[in-house]
Amino acid sequence: MSRIGRSTARLTSTGAPLAPDKD
């Protein structure tokens, strides 16, 4: 869950989807 939260914050900053981030 911690990872997801970080991914969300990152995607919000960059504006990219978390789909590639998750991969």
One Martini backbone bead per residue (centre of mass of N, CA, C, O) as a GRO file, in nm:
protein
   23
    1MET     BB    1   0.057   0.063  -0.018
    2SER     BB    2   0.293   0.255  -0.009
    3ARG     BB    3   0.355   0.244  -0.308
    4ILE     BB    4   0.092   0.360  -0.413
    5GLY     BB    5   0.111   0.635  -0.280
    6ARG     BB    6   0.368   0.717  -0.429
    7SER     BB    7   0.264   0.687  -0.715
    8THR     BB    8   0.041   0.895  -0.694
    9ALA     BB    9   0.221   1.137  -0.635
   10ARG     BB   10   0.384   1.112  -0.894
   11LEU     BB   11   0.157   1.125  -1.103
   12THR     BB   12   0.068   1.407  -1.011
   13SER     BB   13   0.330   1.551  -1.089
   14THR     BB   14   0.357   1.436  -1.387
   15GLY     BB   15   0.072   1.301  -1.506
   16ALA     BB   16   0.101   1.005  -1.496
   17PRO     BB   17   0.027   0.696  -1.501
   18LEU     BB   18   0.032   0.402  -1.284
   19ALA     BB   19   0.076   0.172  -1.476
   20PRO     BB   20   0.384   0.208  -1.544
   21ASP     BB   21   0.470   0.242  -1.249
   22LYS     BB   22   0.391  -0.043  -1.160
   23ASP     BB   23   0.580  -0.187  -1.371
   0.00000   0.00000   0.00000
